Amino acid sequence: MDNSNIQNGSDLTAILLYIGAALFILAIFGYVFAAKTNKANTSKLKKAEKQALHKKHKTWLILSHTLIILAVCSLGTSLIQSSSNKYSVDKLNYNAPIEVITDKDYGRGHDEGMLTYEMKIPTSGTHSPHDLKFGFYKERPTYAMLVHNLEHGDIIIYYHPDAPQELKDRLEYLSKFKQAGAGVLAVPNPDVPSDKEVVVTAWTKTMQLPKFDEASVGTFIYQNIDKGPEKIPPEVRRGGGTM
């Protein structure tokens, strides 16, 4: 695994966090000085002195407001960066040995009607013009929509509807990973063979596991995400469900 990007991201997150905290502390000092100058501006002072203190008070307030805004921006960026690093696909590069079947490509046309598939769990073929949002699903959407997600390079992890909660929790965690304009969906599916715990698919790719193994599933995601025949920029897909 290439840890350089992850380390750089972590360093940037820490720097932004420290900068945000420092700016916040400076803003507090600024408000304290503003309060002191305002308190010192009494009726006993001459007009020129009062104007000078008023100007000083206003300056401290503007400076403090600006520091607060910068602190919020820095801390917010730090949180966004931290979340992004947490679900970086690079973290899934376990380099585990996996057995992946390359399926026949049944095409990728679009059709609004009722569709049937040659494969029990399809990895290609004519599909709905509408795709789905990334994430964990408690009910299975239609294959017609799921195949559309595969076309855009998404990964779909199918699990038994009665799977134990511990497995569902692990799959929900994996469903948060994204790369470029592609993501991961975890979907319950009664078509998962009884002797398999999960079936993981990408466009024309299938991996069946008799027992869930995060290293194997992570490796599959790392190797196949964003490899579909039609790539959509992340600013357009925005987590899926936009096509």
N, C-alpha and C positions, 0 to 999 in steps of 0.2 A: 504494500500500500504506500502511495506517495503522501507522506504526512506534511510536506512543506506547505501546501495550500491551507490545510487545517490549522497548522501552527500559526501561519501568518494571519488567518482569520481570527484566531483566539487572541493573538497579540493586539490586533486592531480593536477588538471588542474591549479588552482590558484598558487600552489607552483611552478610548472614548468614555469608558466608565469613570476613569480617574479624572479626565478633563471635565466631565459633567458634574462630578462631585465637587471639584475645586471651584468651578464657576458658581455652583449653588452656595457654597460657603462664602465666596466673595460677595454674592448678591445679598446675603444676610448681613454682612458687615456694612454694605452700602445702605441698606434700610435702617440700620442702627444709627449711622452717621446722619442720614436724612432726618430721622426722628430727633436727634440731638440738636441739629441746626434749627429745626422747627420749634423745638422747646425753648431754644435760646432767643428766639425772635419775640421779644416781649414789648409791651407798650412803652416801656421806659427808654427804649433805644431811639436814637435819632432816625430820621427818615432814610438817610443814605445807608445807615447801618442795617436797618430793616430790609431795604431793597437788596443789599448784598447778601444777607442771610437767606432771604427768599430765593434769590438766584442760586445760591449754593444748595439749598434744600431741593430745588427743582432739578439741579444737575445730578445730585446723588440719586434722586428717584428715577430719573431717566436711565442713568447708568445701571442701577439695580434691576430695573425692568428688563433692560437689554441682556444683562447677565442671566436672569432667570430664563428668558426665552432661549438663549444659547445653551444653557444647562439642560433644559427640557429636550431640545433638539439632539444634543449630544447623548443624553441618557436614552432617548427613544431610539436613536440609531444604534446604540450599543445593544439594546434589547432585540431589535430586529436582526442585527448581525449575529447575536448569540443564538437566536432561534434558527437562523439560516445554517449556522455551523452545526447545530445539534442534529439537523436532519440532512447533512451533506451526504450524497450518495457515495462519496469517497470512503466514508466510514463502513460501508458494506462490502468493501473489497477484501473479503476474507481469503480469496484465492483457494476456495475449497474445491475438491474434485467433484464435478457434477455430471450427471448423465442427462443430456438434453436431446429430445427428438426434434428433427427438422421436418415439419409437416408440409404437405402439398399446399401450394398457393392456389386458392380457389378464386382469386381476383378480389377487387375492391370497389365494385360498383355501389351506387346508392339507390335505395328503393324504400318508399314509405309503406309498402304493403306487408302482408304476412310472409315471413321468410323461413325457410327450412335449410338445414345445413347437413353436409355429408359427414362431418365429424360430430360426435356426441358433445364434445366441448370444443367448439370451433375456434380456430386461430386466424382465420381469414375468410373471405367470401363477401358477397353482396350484403350490405348492411344499411341500417337507418342513417339518414343524414344528420341525426342528432347524437351527440356523445354525452358522457356523464361526468360529474365532478369526481375528482380524486377522493379517496378516503375509505372509511370502514362502513360496510353496508350490513344491515340486519335482514334485509330481504333482497332476493336476486332480481335485478332488472332483466330486461330481455337480452338475449344473445345479440339481437340486431344492433342494439346500442353498445353493448360491451365490445363487439368486434370493431365498431367505429373507434373506440378508445385504443384498441390495439393498433389500428392503422396509424394513429398519431404517436406511437412509440410508448404507450403506457404499459404497465405490467399489471396483470390481474392474478390475484391469489385466491383460489377457490377453496372453501373449507366446508365440512359437513354442517348442516344447520344445527345439529345437536352437539357441536364441538364443545369441549370444556371451556369454561370462562378463561382459564389461564392461557389457552391457545388464542382465544379471541383477543385477549389483551396484547399478546405479542404481535398479532397481525394488525391490530389497530395502530400499534407503534410503527410498524413497517409501512403502513399506509400513509404516513406523514412525509415520507421521503419524496423529493422531486429532483429533476434535473432538466434544465432548460425548459422546454414547453411540455414535458412529460411527467407523469406521476404514477402512483400506485393505487390500486383499488383492491380491497379485500371483500370478497363476496360469498355468501352462503350458497351452496349448490348441491342439490340432491343427486346430481349426475357424477359427483366425485365417486370413484370406485370404492367399494366397501373396504378393500384392503389397502387403501391409501388414505392418509390423513389430510394432505393438501395436494392440489394440482396448481402449478404456477405456469402462466402463459404469457407469451409476447407474440408479436406478429409472426406467424408460422413456426413458433417455438413452443414446446411443451416439456415440462419437467414434472414427474409424478413422484411423490415421496411417501413411503409407507409410514414414516414418522416425521413430524415437523422438525426441521433442523435449521436454526437461524443462519448458520454459516452458509449452508447450501442455498437457501432462499436469498440471502443477501448477495451471494456471489452471482446468482441468476439475475437479480435486479441490476447489479453493477454492470454486468456484461451485456444486458439487453435493453435497458431503458433508453428511450429516445432513439431507438433504432428502427422505428416504423417507416413505411414507405412515404408517409406524408408528415413532415415536421412543421409544427405551428409555433411561431415565436411565443415565449412566455407572456409577453405583454398582451397578446391576443387571447391565448387560452385562459389565463388567469385562474388556474386550478381546475380546468376542465368544465364541461357543461356549457360551453359557449358556441359550439359549432352546430 
